[in-house]
Amino acid sequence: MGRFDGLPLRDELKSLEPYGAPQLDVPILLNVNENPYPPSEETVADIAASVTEAARGLNRYPDREFLDLRADLAAYLGRESGAQLTAEQVWAANGSNEVMLHILQAFGGPGRTALSFAPTYSMYPEYARDTNTAWVTGRRAEDFTLDQSKALAAISRHHPSVVLLASPNNPTGTALPIDVVEAIAARTAAIGSVLVVDEAYAEFRRTGTPSAVTLLPSYPNLAVARTMSKAFALAGGRVGYLAASKQLVDALRIVRLPYHLSAVTQAVARAALRHSDELLGRVEQLRVERDETVDWLRAQGLRAVDSDANFVLFGTFADRHAVWQSLLDDGVLIRETGPDGWLRVSIGTGAEMAAFRASLERVLKTDVGRLT
């Protein structure tokens, strides 16, 4: 018997498994791009006090529009990227995953198409699938950059209602030049499409790399998604958000579930934003560790992609799963993702990265570590 026998599950879902990276109890966790440094006790205390205050009103529904949180997020983006935004230009949800789903609910659907360029974030086609939106991918170049002319041609050919661009891209870590983003924003505006630039890892980008939020005044069809899960060390808080025109945000308000962002979540996010300097204080250290990791991997004879995120894609292995398993046997969990032959390692603490290097160095001396 099939596991869904007797249930009217959609046919296209019957053979699928739930999305998710392995959750394993091992000493070194370097597979889901978390910030390895927890909040300080001062921040924890402020979050706890804020949740306590919110708990006193849990008999009531939360603030449905959460304008205070949206104003805080707008202010943060102003400091971080120079964007001049109002609260009405910001939207938030339970992780950037839910923000993205809202976009596809509002602008995708039967008879519509979403377009991206592979390799990229593996959840994008699932957002499309869950909203009955057709999914189309173009290809990135061999070095994982995006060819502007080919991207524009794909948009003209497929006429998507939504274009999804990750910058920095997951799993490659590559950031898009702002002129490429603007060219695509102009083309999507011309054909009436929404462009989503997913900047989940934006805080880790190299100095001098502008955010797409700087383009918002010129392109009302543009949405720039962010998250507090990565640089903010708030993965357990589940807070993602985007900045866009008020018109675009109002469209998302139509499809969101009532009271989708709990009072507790709002309290946690606002408290974390009050401590943004501390929570983001390790970003530069992680950047340095990232670049040193790229250099070390290349010194071992491996290919490693220049990254603007808090992870590095490296390879290429004849049997990447065997390498992944060998590292896991040493208690080091990384991610088996991206094109065949490649692996991705999140940037952890200095001690965690030392353990990763020692384990990989051992593997490279065995038949398991054969390169292609």
Disulfide bonds with the S-S distance in Angstrom:
none
